[in-house]
């Protein structure tokens, strides 16, 4: 591996996103980086870890030490210790992660320690979660004493990263450098970056030596963090005043030094606009370029407007602000990207108002909120803010970009929503999660930017669902500086990766005259002209659109690339857009695929290059006849149905959520962030190329296919023997009084093929066939089956996987990836406990596919019962779930005292007393609503005569015993909330914990956790994990009171079922660790089913159940998997890309693979020893 003594000279012009730009600068100035993954800041940590492993050197000719911690709280602690010893340290975070650092931030500021935290600012979870950007996280730490800097573009994010490090070192104080999450962190831009040799010239060795000199020393020992008494505490706090007063001047000096290196012209506070402006807008972050666009447009029309861009937020630069506001200013509009509930003003508005009053400037002040949760901010919103001051009675407090028809705070948009120059080339690329559209668009921007003198921009919008969600890439190419910081509104090129979108969205809205529309479709030229909606035809004819189609899926399938089709669609874009020489760009595209995938798989590189070379030959142009120019009667985009489905779900799925008003949100009960169940059933994504078709002549009714289906899209249905049905059935095995059918929902199937692979028969009971050939009939069959099934399997028959699958799954059609390894476990839980299940879900993959608006996959049974699904935070889910469980039981026990009184009080009827006694006798075990309903009906009959019974009636939902399952991934259980799990286990209460172990942080993109095995390649261990996998089961088994099971559904479904039933029945803490395959494992030689079975067979994942001592039964462990065949172990590892390296046979990596196997053997020996111990005891 090449060792770089000082990072190579870089071209000043680079195409990077905000995260990468900041990481580049942070790496230069840091000696240590302490990391933990969180969206949208993770990429900064990933880049830092990668460069460290590549042995790249910082400004001090050192390799940066990278440490991954278990949480952001842990990160802050390590950073504190590093800084105390004189190490230049940094970290990267956002949202809740930043909030976990707050106590330590106070310490860092109080002890004057030079630490830099780079923040991709993001919304804080309240009643609901948002992974998107606003300033609520940064505003929550403004009181800690940390210096806070703000950037308004990718270029500025890089600049202020440098300023942060220089300022921190110079002042010996902690600094936060923040920029907007997603808007800036993920935006691609051409920017200018200095080389490390250039940056090194500005480093003052004396400053950095002073940090070393002032660190903790044994030759000059002092006591730090002592407890102070009231007589001196106040004075000690006041000793810091001069330091904070000096910060603005020193910050200005640092900016001045760095401006030439980044080709910027920034200061502590920047002013833009008319020198004699009458109205000034003040803001921070990525909104600034849009405000500048509006000012330029309006000042040409005799307006006198300006904007102040605040770069130093703490300490607040009062003098600089007053100096920059023109004396001509009569009105000031302050915009905050946060909502501080209950306050009179938002933070920036409060600060500005105080400064203006102290300066005795007589101006009219208005304050507004904008852009919460990455709400797009467009010029027409900014105009509305400016023009509001001209109203006779302007709103002193307002909101932009929404319809607030309740408190009437919102302003109506004014004028056009786009000020991008018409000469700019703009494109929208519509894709579906996992098809490569986003990464492909990013690559396209880089290729064009590198091969031309064009300025480029890439913005990427997507919903949080794991797969199947809509992605839209917004690309701009211009000969002049691009200032549009909002999504593309008017575009020359429209590309659609999924032909179903033309039925759902008006994609063409914004496509310019003579524009290009590229559609991926399997339809022929003749067929596409028939199925294309009439409004598309009319628009295309009227605007002379150039319409092209290509069957990218067919090409991708030929080269085994599905679901990724981006290499094909990118090639067509480069060919049709004609922004650069096609052959040159084609070579660059091939080169980028080689660079991206060569370390994983040379075959993957070859397949992509072959697909690239085959693409243009299959590209077809659609002729647009004159008859398309006939206009149909216009239909409204917004559904008129007044239900939740019509007013919320359909509006959001049509990408029209911006039109939903506040009153509508209140109408449907969304104030607290909760959503109704079962709404994922409305989605019907229709994405499977092939679907399973039942072959009754071979099927043995085992229902394993339904068991493993991640999306509950294939199910067994049973009908009464004499019921006429419109499709073929066979007698139900074991009970000929019923008829059996296996049925797929073609519109909900994702085409993962797990059902086919799970079928145990040589002659499969299902066959994979083209969806297009069966969709109509199978959809009709599904609709009949789902509405007419008559067989409700008795509760007492929960003895086999086959029986349980006849229950309706109350988790269906989630947004999980095709082939997801997590969902089948939760789905099984809902079938086992349909009436009384309560889930506390940690933030992670399972919370995103389980609860992303507007499509909730949890649903109810025919009687309206269903699971309670709820979340708190990533870091406290164990404690939260524990509270849920004991809280429900606490109230239930209180009510039981009242039921006892009823059962023994003869003033009540004998029927009521018997119902009460029946409930009491089954109180600890029952989950049957019939027992509860009997008591409730009896109470209702007598409540009119005995008012004291009313309390039980009002609280009847507590009468059924709930079963609480605390669910999360390995990152949650092994890392951030491990202490929480340990604490609730110690309480010895009846709690059930399910850990979906996919051996890494899958939700944030695949970073390593303590569950990641040795040699596994993740985004925090790019060259193979050198640490040992945490044996969580063994740790938990040191507690005598815990039921522990390790399961793998595909390898042994019945053992999985037993573990769930036993855990639920055990009156104490239980933990189940479930092997959950993930697409991030890179399973490419075998399917996920085969890999799961191999994992068990080779000893990688042994199956067992540990039963604690109970009554007369002694503690024992039962190994449910056979003795491992260790000869298969390395073969198993080679079947997954995470265990594959370009230098796979190198001695270093082979050693890591060997350690992986050795550790697996150690784990197995530990479990075997416990089994042997059991035998000795018996």
Buried (B, 14 or more C-beta within 10 A) or exposed (E): EEEBEBBEEBEBBBBBBBBBBBBBBBBBBBBBBBBBBBBBBBBBBBBBBBBBBBEBBBBBEEBBBBBBBBBBBBBBBBBBBBBBEBBBBBBBBBBBBBBBBBEBBBBBBBBBBBBBBBBBBBBBBEEBBBBBBBBBBBBBBBEBBBBBBBBBBBBBBBBBBBBBBBBBBBBBBBBBBBBBBBBBBBBBBBBBBBBBEBBBEBBEEEBBEBBEEBBEEEEEEEEEEEEEEEEEEEEEEEEBEEBBEBBBEBBBBBBEBBBEBBBBEBBBBBBBBBEEBBBBBBBBBBBBBBBBBBBBBBBEEEBBBBBBBBBBBBBBBBBBBBEBBBEBBBBBBBBBBBBBEEEEBBBBBBBBBEBBEEBEBEBEBBBBBBBBBBBBBBBBBBBBBBBBBEEEEBBEBBBBBBBBEEEEBBBEBBBEBBBBEEEBBBBBBBBBBBBBBBBBBBBBBBBBBBBBEBBBBBBBBBBBBBBBBBBBBBBBBBEEEBBBBBBBBBBBBBBBBBBBBBEBBBBBEBBBEEBBBBBBBBBEEEEBBEEBBEBBBBBBBEBEBBBBBBBBBBBBBEBEBBBBBBBBBBBBBBBBBEBBEBEEBBBBBBEBBBEBBEBBBEEBBBBBBBBBEBBBEBBEEBEBEEEBEEEEEEEEEEBEEEEBBBBBBBBBBBBBEEEBBBEBBEEBEBEEEBBBBBBBBBBBBBBBBBBBBBBEEBBEBBBBBBBBBBBBBBBBBBBEEEEEBEBEBBEBEEEEEBBBBBBBBBBBBBBBBBBBBBBEEEEBBBBBEEBEEBBEEBBEBBEBBBEBBEBEBEEEEBEEBBBBBBBBBBBBBBBBBBBBBBBBBBBBBBBBBBBBBBBBBBBBBBBBBBBBBBBBBBBBBEEEBBBBBBBBBBBBBBBBBBBBBBEBBEBBEEBBEBBBEBBEEEEBEEEBBBBBBBBBEBBEEBBBBEBBBBBBEBBBBBBEEBEEBEBBEEBBEBBBBBBBBBBBBBBBBBBBBBEBBEEBBEEEBBBBBBBBBBBBBBBBBBBBBBBBBBBBBBBBBBBBBEBBBBBBBBBBBEBEBBBBBBBBBBBBBEBBBBBBBBBBEBEBBBBBBBBBBBBBBBBBBBBBBBBBBBBBBBBBBBBBBBBBEEEEEEBBBBBBBEEBEBEBBBEBBEBBBBBBBEEBEEEEBBBBBBBBBEBBBEBBEBBBEBBEEBEEEE
